Amino acid sequence: MKSIISIVVFSLSFVFQIGASNLDSLIEVANGLPDDSSRVNALLEISAGLWQTEPEEAIKYADEAITLCKKINFPKGLALAYKNIGLAHYIKGDYTNVLDYWLQSLEAYRSNGDKPGISNLLGNIGAVYFNRGDDPNALKYFLEALRVSEEIKDTLRTATLLVNIGAVNFNKPAT
């Protein structure tokens, strides 16, 4: 059942994966961009293209995006940069760092009022707790994510969260 939750996390966090030659081109373009949101977006796309295969490189580009986001006050980019770093740590199985970065991402999404981002991160955080065997916290985050997903009428996320909540309840011993 935990593998199903992991699959769900990645299906809901799907990020467009770009080919190696396109990635090299994007890196070259990013290096020539001024320090503005277009450079942040390029760095984030590079990070997204790397988190599954080269998590340390993905973290490097997302860290650069974080620095630039803080410099130019670009909170939307900041939320995604923290999320990408969390995804890279997830691939590495480093759940402590995943939670640290995803909680920072969640806070950034909340400060932006980005409800789809909030719902996504709440569900992802719930999945980390589920994978760690912490069913009470998993349920807490899944239920909060469910509330937000229903509010924004995101039926796919709502259905996924209901499955996740069912998985948590499946773990409970029969009484």
C-alpha positions in Angstrom: 0.0 0.0 0.0 2.9 2.4 0.7 4.1 2.0 -2.9 0.7 3.1 -4.1 1.0 6.3 -2.0 4.5 6.9 -3.5 3.1 6.5 -7.0 0.3 8.9 -6.2 2.7 11.5 -4.8 4.7 11.5 -8.0 1.7 11.4 -10.3 0.3 14.5 -8.6 3.7 16.2 -8.5 4.4 15.3 -12.2 6.8 17.7 -13.6 7.6 17.8 -17.4 10.9 16.0 -17.9 13.1 17.5 -20.7 15.6 15.6 -22.7 19.4 15.9 -22.1 20.1 18.0 -25.2 17.2 20.4 -24.4 18.5 20.5 -20.8 21.9 21.6 -22.0 20.4 24.3 -24.1 18.2 25.5 -21.3 21.2 25.7 -19.0 23.0 27.8 -21.6 20.0 30.1 -22.0 19.5 30.4 -18.2 23.2 31.5 -17.8 22.6 34.3 -20.2 19.4 35.6 -18.6 19.2 38.6 -16.3 18.5 38.2 -12.6 14.7 38.2 -13.0 11.7 35.9 -12.9 12.6 34.5 -16.4 15.9 33.3 -15.0 14.2 31.8 -11.9 11.7 30.0 -14.2 14.5 28.6 -16.3 16.4 27.4 -13.2 13.2 25.7 -11.9 12.7 24.0 -15.3 16.3 22.7 -15.1 15.7 21.5 -11.6 12.5 19.8 -12.6 14.3 18.1 -15.4 16.9 16.7 -13.1 15.2 15.7 -9.7 14.4 12.1 -10.7 17.8 11.3 -12.3 20.3 13.7 -10.7 18.8 14.9 -7.5 22.0 16.7 -6.3 22.1 18.7 -9.5 18.4 19.5 -9.2 19.0 20.8 -5.7 21.9 23.0 -6.9 19.7 24.7 -9.5 16.7 25.0 -7.2 19.0 26.5 -4.5 20.2 29.1 -7.1 16.5 29.8 -7.8 15.8 30.3 -4.1 18.7 32.8 -3.8 17.4 34.7 -6.8 13.7 34.6 -5.7 14.7 36.2 -2.4 16.8 38.8 -4.1 14.0 39.8 -6.5 11.0 39.1 -4.2 9.5 36.3 -6.4 7.4 34.2 -3.9 5.8 32.0 -6.6 9.2 30.8 -7.7 10.3 30.3 -4.1 7.4 27.9 -3.4 8.3 25.8 -6.5 12.0 25.9 -5.7 11.4 24.5 -2.2 9.1 21.9 -3.7 11.7 20.8 -6.2 14.3 20.4 -3.6 11.9 18.3 -1.6 11.3 16.1 -4.6 15.0 15.5 -5.0 15.3 14.6 -1.4 12.3 12.3 -1.8 14.1 10.4 -4.6 17.1 10.0 -2.2 14.8 8.7 0.6 15.8 11.6 2.8 12.4 12.2 4.4 13.6 14.6 7.1 14.8 17.0 4.4 11.7 16.3 2.3 9.5 17.5 5.2 11.7 20.5 5.9 11.6 21.8 2.3 8.0 20.8 1.6 6.9 22.6 4.8 8.7 25.7 3.5 7.1 25.3 0.2 3.7 24.9 1.8 4.2 28.2 3.7 5.2 29.9 0.5 2.1 28.6 -1.3 0.0 29.7 1.7 1.5 33.2 1.6 0.7 33.4 -2.1 -2.9 32.1 -1.6 -2.1 29.3 -4.2 -4.7 26.8 -3.2 -3.8 24.1 -5.8 -0.2 24.4 -4.5 -1.4 24.2 -0.9 -3.5 21.1 -1.6 -0.6 19.4 -3.5 1.9 20.0 -0.8 -0.4 19.0 2.0 -1.1 15.7 0.2 2.6 15.2 -0.4 3.5 15.8 3.2 0.8 13.4 4.2 2.4 10.8 1.9 5.8 11.3 3.6 4.3 10.7 7.0 2.5 7.6 5.7 5.7 6.2 4.3 7.3 6.8 7.7 4.5 4.9 9.4 3.1 8.0 11.1 -0.6 7.4 10.3 -2.0 10.1 12.6 0.0 12.9 10.9 -0.6 11.3 7.5 -4.3 11.4 8.1 -4.1 15.0 9.4 -2.4 16.3 6.2 -4.5 14.2 3.9 -7.7 15.5 5.5 -6.5 19.1 5.2 -5.5 18.5 1.6 -8.9 17.0 0.9 -10.7 20.1 2.4 -8.7 22.4 0.1 -9.1 20.2 -3.0 -12.9 20.0 -2.5 -12.9 23.8 -2.0 -11.2 24.4 -5.4 -13.2 21.5 -7.0 -10.1 19.6 -8.0 -11.8 16.2 -8.5 -8.6 14.3 -9.4 -6.8 15.3 -6.3 -10.0 14.8 -4.2 -10.2 11.2 -5.5 -6.5 10.6 -4.9 -6.8 11.9 -1.4 -9.8 9.7 -0.6 -7.7 6.7 -1.7 -4.8 7.9 0.5 -7.2 8.3 3.5 -8.5 4.8 2.8 -4.9 3.5 2.8 -4.3 5.0 6.2 -7.5 3.5 7.6 -6.6 0.1 6.0 -3.5 0.1 8.3 -5.7 0.3 11.5 -6.2 -3.0 13.3 -9.7 -4.4 13.2 -11.7 -3.9 16.3 
